[in-house]
């Protein structure tokens, strides 16, 4: 499934459809999701939208991972190489 600006690859959507998915798998999917966000997209805003979208499934492990994502900073940009050193 093709997603939207908040879930570009439809990863979060698909995670909620997987029966018996665990926290470890949800964290892996979350990382892939975070890396797939377009440059300039505010990850905290996107997580908020996804929680609103899927919040009715509060007992799902992905909901817990998304809530943890709101508590922690999500960095989706580069952190190395020449451009990373130039900013320091």
C-alpha positions as CSV (number, residue, x, y, z in Angstrom):
1,X,0.0,0.0,0.0
2,X,1.3,3.4,-0.9
3,X,1.0,5.8,2.0
4,X,0.7,9.6,2.4
5,X,3.0,12.3,3.7
6,X,2.8,11.0,7.2
7,X,3.4,7.3,6.3
8,X,5.1,7.4,2.9
9,X,5.5,3.7,2.5
10,X,2.4,2.7,4.4
11,X,4.6,1.0,7.0
12,X,2.6,2.0,10.0
13,X,-0.6,1.1,8.3
14,X,0.7,-2.4,7.5
15,X,2.1,-2.9,11.1
16,X,-1.4,-2.5,12.5
17,X,-2.6,-5.2,10.2
18,X,0.0,-7.8,11.2
19,X,-1.5,-10.2,13.8
20,X,0.8,-11.1,16.7
21,X,3.4,-8.4,15.9
22,X,5.7,-7.7,18.8
23,X,7.5,-4.7,20.2
24,X,10.8,-5.6,18.5
25,X,9.2,-5.8,15.1
26,X,7.3,-2.5,15.7
27,X,10.5,-0.8,16.7
28,X,12.2,-2.0,13.5
29,X,9.2,-0.8,11.4
30,X,9.3,2.5,13.3
31,X,12.9,3.1,12.4
32,X,12.3,2.3,8.8
33,X,9.3,4.7,8.9
34,X,11.4,7.5,10.4
35,X,14.1,7.1,7.8
36,X,11.5,7.2,5.0
37,X,10.1,10.6,6.0
38,X,10.7,13.4,3.5
39,X,13.3,16.0,4.4
40,X,11.7,18.8,6.3
41,X,8.8,16.7,7.7
42,X,8.4,17.2,11.4
43,X,8.5,13.6,12.8
44,X,6.8,14.6,16.0
45,X,3.9,16.1,14.0
46,X,3.7,12.9,11.9
47,X,3.7,10.7,14.9
48,X,0.9,12.7,16.4
49,X,-1.2,12.3,13.2
50,X,-0.5,8.6,13.2
51,X,-1.6,8.2,16.9
52,X,-4.8,10.1,16.1
53,X,-5.3,7.8,13.1
54,X,-4.7,4.6,14.9
55,X,-5.3,5.6,18.5
56,X,-8.4,3.4,18.9
57,X,-6.0,0.4,18.9
58,X,-4.3,1.6,22.2
59,X,-3.4,-2.0,23.2
60,X,-1.3,-2.5,19.9
61,X,2.5,-2.5,20.3
62,X,2.9,0.0,17.5
63,X,0.8,2.5,19.5
64,X,3.2,2.1,22.4
65,X,6.2,2.6,20.0
66,X,4.6,5.7,18.5
67,X,4.0,7.1,22.0
68,X,7.6,6.4,22.9
69,X,8.6,8.2,19.7
70,X,6.8,11.3,20.9
71,X,8.8,11.2,24.1
72,X,12.1,10.9,22.4
73,X,13.6,13.0,19.7
74,X,13.4,11.4,16.2
75,X,16.3,12.5,13.9
76,X,15.8,11.7,10.2
77,X,18.7,13.7,8.7
78,X,22.3,13.0,8.0
79,X,24.7,12.8,10.9
80,X,28.1,12.3,9.3
81,X,30.3,13.1,6.4
82,X,31.5,16.5,5.3
83,X,28.1,18.2,5.6
84,X,27.8,17.0,9.2
85,X,31.2,18.4,10.2
86,X,30.6,21.7,8.5
87,X,27.7,22.5,10.8
88,X,29.7,22.0,14.0
